[in-house]
Amino acid sequence: MSTTVLFPIVILGLAYLVDLLVGDPGWFPHPVVIIGKFISRLDRLLRRSSDSKLIARLKGCLFPLLIVGGTYFITYELLHLAALLSKWLAYALEVWLISTTIATKGLAAAGRGVYEALKSGDLPLARQRLSWIVGRDTEHLDEGEISRGGIETVAENIVDAVTSPLFYAFLGGAPLAMAYRAVNTLDSMVGYKNEKYLHLGWASARLDDLANYLPARLTLPFLVASSLILKYNGRNTWFITLRDAAKHPSPNSGIAEAAVAGALDIQLGGHNTYGGVTSFRANMGDRTVDIAPTHILQTIRLLYLTTALYLIVLLAVKGLLW
């Protein structure tokens, strides 16, 4: 195998391993934090309560243009400058940059933290840990609802936090993977359908839906395969996804959530409270068994195996194409 084939494969594989082994150390500056600061500054510059719907929507287009475009350009130039000094420095930098777009270790750790608090019987701690990773109110949730929140968060982020950034790293290396992470960060910060961001954040929300559309659907076969390997309900994984995924308000998150619900024979969705206001999210899956803390661990196993199989196929395809 020539080095032109070897290095893109090694870089992508090493980036995944770096995330698995190291994750995101709190003491080290994370690119997403930097992206978030620029989004906040741009938000303060652009947002005006007096703007009409049209003006707000036009301004909203500047978020993807400046933040996503700027992230791609800066990442590309950093790698170019590193390559001028040393090709090995550029390789190492690209591995690290791609690893920061992936969050397998962090996602699993967050879910496991909720599980461990539930296992020890410490509901206040479980509620607190869940509040760190979800937007819903957690103060009064019981064990089952805390477990549901943990399962849903791990499930939907299989795509957002792992398979989508891997897909874009496969297509365009660190610059495109970082651009995807900028899209995802924009959606999490300004892509809300509330009075504040309904128009200003519309472009960011639509771009996130578009960016995740193909990766979410490419992930489904690997969720089914992982369910079969882990001896979960593999057949139901496929069936429930086809039946229920479209019920989710997101065109993409519903795929992974419905797949997990089918695999574990549980029912996700239901009533959630945000800022004291309760809303209902359509149910996905059949309530064959009641949700329990152990289902969080089963979802984490699906996360690990699904993303590992997905990566192996990406590496194989890259080897064939180059």
C-alpha distance (Angstrom), angle and dihedral (degrees) to the residues before:
residue distance angle dihedral
M1 . . .
S2 3.80 . .
T3 3.77 122.1 .
T4 3.83 90.0 -113.8
V5 3.80 87.2 65.3
L6 3.78 97.4 33.3
F7 3.78 100.3 55.5
P8 3.83 99.6 52.4
I9 3.82 88.2 49.0
V10 3.80 93.8 46.1
I11 3.81 92.6 45.7
L12 3.82 93.3 52.9
G13 3.80 93.1 44.0
L14 3.80 93.5 46.7
A15 3.80 91.8 48.3
Y16 3.80 90.2 56.2
L17 3.82 90.8 47.7
V18 3.81 92.6 47.9
D19 3.78 89.7 55.2
L20 3.81 91.6 47.1
L21 3.79 92.9 49.9
V22 3.80 103.0 33.1
G23 3.79 107.4 16.6
D24 3.79 114.8 179.9
P25 3.82 110.1 -32.7
G26 3.79 109.6 -147.7
W27 3.81 92.1 -137.7
F28 3.82 93.7 58.3
P29 3.83 121.5 77.9
H30 3.80 110.2 -109.5
P31 3.83 120.9 -146.0
V32 3.82 91.3 -135.5
V33 3.80 89.7 59.9
I34 3.80 89.2 53.7
I35 3.81 90.9 47.7
G36 3.80 89.2 50.1
K37 3.79 92.0 53.9
F38 3.79 91.5 53.3
I39 3.81 90.3 48.4
S40 3.81 90.7 52.5
R41 3.79 91.7 50.0
L42 3.78 92.7 48.2
D43 3.79 90.0 47.2
R44 3.81 91.0 55.6
L45 3.80 90.6 49.2
L46 3.80 96.6 48.0
R47 3.80 106.4 34.7
R48 3.80 115.8 95.4
S49 3.80 122.7 163.2
S50 3.80 90.2 -147.1
D51 3.83 94.8 58.9
S52 3.78 117.4 116.3
K53 3.82 120.2 -124.1
L54 3.81 91.2 -100.2
I55 3.81 95.0 48.3
A56 3.81 91.9 46.6
R57 3.80 91.0 50.8
L58 3.78 92.4 48.3
K59 3.79 90.3 49.6
G60 3.80 88.6 47.8
C61 3.80 89.8 62.7
L62 3.80 88.3 64.6
F63 3.81 91.3 67.9
P64 3.83 95.2 66.9
L65 3.78 92.4 34.9
L66 3.81 96.6 52.7
I67 3.80 102.8 27.1
V68 3.80 101.0 38.2
G69 3.80 94.6 34.9
G70 3.78 91.7 44.6
T71 3.80 92.6 48.8
Y72 3.80 91.7 52.2
F73 3.81 93.0 47.2
I74 3.81 95.4 46.8
T75 3.81 92.7 47.3
Y76 3.80 91.6 48.6
E77 3.80 92.1 49.5
L78 3.81 93.0 47.0
L79 3.79 90.4 54.5
H80 3.80 90.8 45.6
L81 3.80 91.9 52.2
A82 3.81 91.3 46.1
A83 3.82 90.1 51.5
L84 3.80 90.2 54.3
L85 3.80 88.1 59.4
S86 3.80 98.2 39.4
K87 3.79 135.5 -22.5
W88 3.80 88.6 -139.3
L89 3.79 90.6 55.0
A90 3.81 88.5 51.8
Y91 3.82 91.0 49.7
A92 3.81 91.7 49.7
L93 3.80 92.4 46.6
E94 3.79 91.7 50.2
V95 3.80 91.6 50.1
W96 3.79 90.7 51.6
L97 3.81 94.8 44.7
I98 3.80 92.9 50.6
S99 3.81 90.8 46.4
T100 3.81 89.8 57.1
T101 3.80 90.2 58.5
I102 3.82 90.9 56.9
A103 3.80 123.0 71.9
T104 3.81 107.8 -178.3
K105 3.80 94.3 128.5
G106 3.80 95.0 43.0
L107 3.79 93.7 46.4
A108 3.79 92.7 49.0
A109 3.82 91.4 46.2
A110 3.80 91.7 51.2
G111 3.79 92.1 50.8
R112 3.79 92.6 44.5
G113 3.81 90.7 50.6
V114 3.80 90.3 58.2
Y115 3.80 90.5 46.5
E116 3.81 93.8 50.5
A117 3.80 92.1 50.3
L118 3.80 90.2 50.7
K119 3.79 92.1 46.1
S120 3.81 90.3 54.1
G121 3.81 90.4 49.5
D122 3.80 93.7 -116.4
L123 3.82 101.4 138.1
P124 3.84 95.5 171.0
L125 3.81 90.2 55.2
A126 3.81 91.3 45.5
R127 3.80 90.5 51.3
Q128 3.79 90.7 48.8
R129 3.79 93.5 49.3
L130 3.79 91.2 47.0
S131 3.81 90.0 51.1
W132 3.81 88.6 60.6
I133 3.81 92.1 62.7
V134 3.83 105.7 31.4
G135 3.79 134.8 56.0
R136 3.81 95.9 -140.6
D137 3.80 124.9 97.7
T138 3.81 109.7 -95.6
E139 3.82 104.3 178.0
H140 3.81 96.5 104.4
L141 3.80 103.2 28.7
D142 3.81 119.4 130.2
E143 3.80 125.5 -140.7
G144 3.80 94.5 -85.4
E145 3.80 94.6 49.4
I146 3.79 92.2 45.6
S147 3.80 88.8 51.5
R148 3.81 90.6 48.8
G149 3.79 90.7 52.2
G150 3.80 91.4 50.9
I151 3.81 93.1 47.4
E152 3.81 94.0 47.5
T153 3.80 92.8 48.5
V154 3.79 94.9 49.9
A155 3.82 91.2 43.4
E156 3.80 98.8 50.7
N157 3.79 92.4 43.7
I158 3.80 93.3 56.3
V159 3.79 83.8 86.0
D160 3.82 102.5 31.9
A161 3.79 96.3 43.4
V162 3.79 103.2 33.8
T163 3.80 123.9 6.0
S164 3.82 96.7 42.1
P165 3.82 96.3 50.8
L166 3.82 89.6 44.2
F167 3.80 89.2 51.7
Y168 3.80 92.8 52.5
A169 3.79 92.7 43.1
F170 3.81 86.5 53.3
L171 3.82 90.4 52.6
G172 3.80 101.2 39.9
G173 3.79 112.0 2.2
A174 3.79 123.1 -127.3
P175 3.85 96.7 -25.1
L176 3.81 93.3 58.7
A177 3.81 93.5 39.3
M178 3.80 90.4 52.5
A179 3.80 90.4 46.4
Y180 3.81 88.3 54.2
R181 3.80 90.1 50.3
A182 3.81 88.4 52.2
V183 3.82 89.2 52.9
N184 3.79 90.7 50.4
T185 3.81 93.0 46.6
L186 3.80 90.8 49.8
D187 3.79 90.5 53.1
S188 3.81 92.1 50.0
M189 3.82 92.2 49.7
V190 3.82 106.3 35.9
G191 3.81 106.5 6.5
Y192 3.81 95.7 96.2
K193 3.79 125.8 129.7
N194 3.79 93.5 -137.6
E195 3.78 131.3 111.9
K196 3.78 92.3 -91.7
Y197 3.80 98.5 53.2
L198 3.81 106.5 15.2
H199 3.81 91.8 111.2
L200 3.80 103.6 14.8
G201 3.79 92.0 52.9
W202 3.81 99.7 38.5
A203 3.82 95.9 99.4
S204 3.81 92.0 49.5
A205 3.80 92.3 49.5
R206 3.81 93.7 47.4
L207 3.80 92.0 47.1
D208 3.81 90.6 52.3
D209 3.81 90.4 51.2
L210 3.79 89.8 50.3
A211 3.81 94.7 45.8
N212 3.81 92.9 52.1
Y213 3.80 97.3 40.5
L214 3.81 98.8 91.6
P215 3.84 98.5 32.9
A216 3.82 90.7 52.0
R217 3.79 91.5 54.8
L218 3.79 93.5 42.7
T219 3.82 88.2 54.1
L220 3.81 94.8 58.0
P221 3.83 98.0 76.7
F222 3.79 89.3 51.7
L223 3.81 91.1 50.8
V224 3.81 88.9 52.5
A225 3.81 92.4 47.0
S226 3.81 91.5 47.5
S227 3.80 91.2 49.7
L228 3.79 90.0 53.9
I229 3.81 93.3 46.9
L230 3.82 91.9 48.3
K231 3.82 89.7 47.3
Y232 3.79 93.5 -117.2
N233 3.80 119.9 135.1
G234 3.81 99.0 -67.5
R235 3.80 95.8 170.1
N236 3.78 91.1 50.8
T237 3.81 90.5 49.2
W238 3.78 90.0 66.3
F239 3.81 96.1 38.4
I240 3.80 96.8 49.9
T241 3.80 91.8 46.1
L242 3.80 91.9 54.1
R243 3.81 91.0 45.4
D244 3.80 103.0 40.9
A245 3.83 112.8 18.2
A246 3.80 93.2 89.4
K247 3.81 90.6 58.9
H248 3.81 90.5 70.9
P249 3.83 115.5 95.8
S250 3.81 88.8 -126.7
P251 3.82 116.9 69.2
N252 3.81 88.8 -143.0
S253 3.82 111.5 29.1
G254 3.79 90.9 60.0
I255 3.80 91.3 65.9
A256 3.81 96.4 62.7
E257 3.82 94.1 36.4
A258 3.80 93.6 49.9
A259 3.81 90.4 45.4
V260 3.81 91.6 53.3
A261 3.80 91.4 46.2
G262 3.79 89.7 52.9
A263 3.79 94.0 44.7
L264 3.81 93.4 52.2
D265 3.84 97.0 36.7
I266 3.79 90.9 -123.4
Q267 3.79 135.2 124.2
L268 3.79 120.5 -117.9
G269 3.79 128.7 -172.2
G270 3.79 126.3 50.9
H271 3.77 135.2 126.3
N272 3.82 118.7 -10.1
T273 3.80 127.8 177.6
Y274 3.79 122.3 -142.7
G275 3.79 118.4 -175.0
G276 3.79 90.4 -19.2
V277 3.81 93.9 -50.8
T278 3.80 115.6 113.5
S279 3.80 121.6 -146.7
F280 3.78 133.7 174.3
R281 3.79 124.5 -122.6
A282 3.78 115.1 -162.5
N283 3.79 115.5 -101.1
M284 3.79 119.9 -107.6
G285 3.78 122.3 -161.6
D286 3.78 132.3 10.5
R287 3.78 122.4 -76.7
T288 3.79 95.6 -120.9
V289 3.80 89.7 144.6
D290 3.79 131.1 13.4
I291 3.78 117.5 -102.6
A292 3.81 112.5 -99.5
P293 3.82 134.8 176.6
T294 3.81 91.0 -102.0
H295 3.80 88.5 67.0
I296 3.81 88.1 68.5
L297 3.80 89.3 60.9
Q298 3.80 90.9 47.0
T299 3.80 89.6 52.6
I300 3.80 90.2 50.7
R301 3.81 89.3 53.0
L302 3.79 88.5 52.5
L303 3.80 88.8 50.2
Y304 3.79 93.2 53.9
L305 3.79 98.1 43.4
T306 3.80 96.2 40.7
T307 3.79 93.9 51.4
A308 3.82 93.1 43.3
L309 3.82 92.2 52.9
Y310 3.80 90.3 44.2
L311 3.81 91.0 52.3
I312 3.81 92.9 48.3
V313 3.80 90.7 54.5
L314 3.82 92.0 46.6
L315 3.80 90.2 52.1
A316 3.80 91.6 47.7
V317 3.80 91.8 50.1
K318 3.81 91.7 47.3
G319 3.79 89.6 51.7
L320 3.80 91.0 51.8
L321 3.80 95.0 46.1
W322 3.81 98.9 46.8
